[in-house]
């Protein structure tokens, strides 16, 4: 599972409790509301396909989940739009190679150090 977010919400996506299978929840993206952290996180959308061991990054408008895999590594990058958090993630990218167990980072502008 990986996570991204903005000033108001956090989004957790992918992953599975059973490493031998990838059930429907591995395609699910859940949202937490920072102003109400006692409520159960509702499912807000889906990846373009089930994945585990992804990485995530984002900015104030969009979240990106990349790599991971099921049953093998993928190069897919899915983008969620924070302003429309009920929609299925849009495939973007891809990464230059299929990768499993990746990491991500972000910065204030263009993902570059300031």
Secondary structure, 3 states (H helix, E strand, C coil): CEEEECCCEEEEECCCCCCCCCCHHHHEEEEEECCCCCCCCEEEEECCCCCECCEEEECCCEEEEECCECCCEECEEEEEEHHHCCCCCEEEECCCCCECCCCCCCCCECCECC
